[in-house]
Amino acid sequence: MAFESLGEYVETLDRAGQLKRVKTKVSANLEVAEIMRRLMYSGEQPAVLFENVQDSTIPILGNAFGTLKRLQIALDCQNFNDIGERIVELTKMKIPSGILNKLKMLPRLSEIADYSPKYVDTGPVTQIIEKNSASFNSLPVLKSFMGDAGKFITFGLTVTKHPQTGVRNIGVYRIQIIDGRKAIMHWQIHKRGAQHYQIMKGANKPIEVAVIIGADPATVFSGVAPVPEGLDKFLFSGITRKKGTKLIKCSTVDLEVPANAEIVLEGYVNPNDTCMEGPFGDHTGYYTPPEPYPTFTLTAIMRRKEPIYLTTVVGKPVLEDAYIGKVIERSFLPLIKIFQPEVMDFAMPPCGWFQGLAVISIRKQYPGQAKKVMMALWGMGQLSLTKILIVVDADINIHSLDEVLWAITTRADPKRDTMIIDNAPTDTLDPASPLPNLGSKMGIDATTKWKEEGFTREIQQLATVDDETFELVNNKWKEYGFL
Ligand SMILES: Cc1cc2nc3c(=O)[nH]c(=O)nc-3n(C[C@H](O)[C@H](O)[C@H](O)COP(=O)(O)O)c2cc1C
């Protein structure tokens, strides 16, 4: 079922025993974040709805997507690969010539129409529209760690439009509150929101933004998804939920947002007004130090009468973002395979906070192919920010770090099989890079080496059990007295 709103999703979680309602009064200042972290660190815990928040009438929803099971419910999807497969299918679609062939295509064409956004004039999010009275102070924004610079909106979906092409983006970028009408927009330099902003900055103009807080789960997911350039993120959320999202015009900016959203903050980001943002306890487990970012000025708030404030907390892995990252990993594998068909599997272990390290298994067909795959992935969207790539053969289960380390230690020679590239783009959050946004990359080719790759020693064979002994032991297993 495609959820129309966050509220529908919350009700479903409740019925499925996947939601804990906390009625005890809690503070958005440090307390809520610590509860959310503890729940995530302690394993399979439910999502949590804080219904009694000090100084606020708005309940806070946390850890909403904090297990793979909840993400399967949220995106109505057992196998996350399907999301990428649907995009691949749509990109293959060509309109054939001939009336009969065109008629045969009609069901496929209507599929795209079904996924496209639908425009409506009213919706629950317009129940309350505040302009002059709009203030961030009306929201239960969390402070997460004592050393944070203040309160941060952490799960806002920032909508911008490419100033030249008009293609819409949705990005999850944290926002630090300065006062009732001003905040700081932490869109990192490599992200699309920042790129749209840079184009407007070149023309010395502010950029309009709308920040959605709480929407149907597919729209939330599209805010974190690194979709291919040029793909409208509202179309992507429609593809994800297999149904177009209902969109409505904002009240003070020329942007559209989901009509069923909980809260929408409207405003603009001014290129001539920057502030120091941070420190903020980040995905890496460290405080990201202060850096200058542009300010966001609030012009209006649209919201439901009784909205839910969706939030997330980050910190040393494994927290909620790890599960969301797992869905990105699974759903984008089909897109990687379009250009790199030798790739069998792809994994971003959560302990590597995603941009830190990725492992790829390939079916190797020619010498040096592991390096070709590394170079290709470092040239592909946000994978360009990944610090360490490890390439292994297809027989390695890349979701087991034991197997990956075994492959590295038995199939790679550090001098021959390690590639270092200096002065490359790196993730803004990398605590170890020599400069912010610039660092080195390491590629480890842990595939078995061939004679054609200069391996002149005799190639050692894998020591594995022969078929006859395997069958014999299989058949006598119970007889030995083992279960
Ligand atoms: C919980 C969470 C918080 C995030 N916070 C930020 C952030 O503050 N700034 C940022 O640039 N990216 C942040 N990201 C990553 C982006 O949302 C992600 O890269 C996304 O694909 C947006 O990139 P795009 O705008 O280029 O599509 C965050 C991701 C998650 C899951």
The ligand as an SDF file (V2000), in Angstrom:
LIG
                    3D

 31 33  0  0  0  0  0  0  0  0999 V2000
   19.8820   11.7140    8.5340 C   0  0  0  0  0  0  0  0  0  0  0  0
   20.6320   12.3470    7.3920 C   0  0  0  0  0  0  0  0  0  0  0  0
   21.1180   13.6370    7.5240 C   0  0  0  0  0  0  0  0  0  0  0  0
   21.8130   14.2440    6.4800 C   0  0  0  0  0  0  0  0  0  0  0  0
   22.2910   15.5140    6.6420 N   0  0  0  0  0  0  0  0  0  0  0  0
   22.9180   16.1380    5.6150 C   0  0  0  0  0  0  0  0  0  0  0  0
   23.3580   17.4810    5.7500 C   0  0  0  0  0  0  0  0  0  0  0  0
   23.2100   18.1110    6.7930 O   0  0  0  0  0  0  0  0  0  0  0  0
   23.9490   18.0610    4.6750 N   0  0  0  0  0  0  0  0  0  0  0  0
   24.1370   17.3960    3.4820 C   0  0  0  0  0  0  0  0  0  0  0  0
   24.6460   18.0000    2.5370 O   0  0  0  0  0  0  0  0  0  0  0  0
   23.7580   16.1040    3.3430 N   0  0  0  0  0  0  0  0  0  0  0  0
   23.1370   15.4700    4.3720 C   0  0  0  0  0  0  0  0  0  0  0  0
   22.7110   14.1770    4.2290 N   0  0  0  0  0  0  0  0  0  0  0  0
   22.9670   13.4660    2.9700 C   0  0  0  0  0  0  0  0  0  0  0  0
   22.0290   13.9080    1.8530 C   0  0  0  0  0  0  0  0  0  0  0  0
   20.6980   13.9360    2.2820 O   0  0  0  0  0  0  0  0  0  0  0  0
   22.1750   12.9860    0.6440 C   0  0  0  0  0  0  0  0  0  0  0  0
   23.4870   13.1060    0.1730 O   0  0  0  0  0  0  0  0  0  0  0  0
   21.1420   13.2260   -0.4390 C   0  0  0  0  0  0  0  0  0  0  0  0
   21.3730   12.3200   -1.4950 O   0  0  0  0  0  0  0  0  0  0  0  0
   21.0710   14.6440   -0.9420 C   0  0  0  0  0  0  0  0  0  0  0  0
   21.9060   14.8640   -1.9960 O   0  0  0  0  0  0  0  0  0  0  0  0
   21.3850   15.6300   -3.3030 P   0  0  0  0  0  0  0  0  0  0  0  0
   20.7570   16.8870   -2.8260 O   0  0  0  0  0  0  0  0  0  0  0  0
   22.6120   15.8720   -4.0950 O   0  0  0  0  0  0  0  0  0  0  0  0
   20.3690   14.7240   -3.9430 O   0  0  0  0  0  0  0  0  0  0  0  0
   22.0200   13.5460    5.2680 C   0  0  0  0  0  0  0  0  0  0  0  0
   21.5270   12.2450    5.1370 C   0  0  0  0  0  0  0  0  0  0  0  0
   20.8420   11.6430    6.1840 C   0  0  0  0  0  0  0  0  0  0  0  0
   20.3350   10.2350    6.0140 C   0  0  0  0  0  0  0  0  0  0  0  0
  1  2  1  0
  2  3  1  0
  2 30  2  0
  3  4  2  0
  4  5  1  0
  4 28  1  0
  5  6  2  0
  6  7  1  0
  6 13  1  0
  7  8  2  0
  7  9  1  0
  9 10  1  0
 10 11  2  0
 10 12  1  0
 12 13  2  0
 13 14  1  0
 14 15  1  0
 14 28  1  0
 15 16  1  0
 16 17  1  0
 16 18  1  0
 18 19  1  0
 18 20  1  0
 20 21  1  0
 20 22  1  0
 22 23  1  0
 23 24  1  0
 24 25  2  0
 24 26  1  0
 24 27  1  0
 28 29  2  0
 29 30  1  0
 30 31  1  0
M  END
$$$$
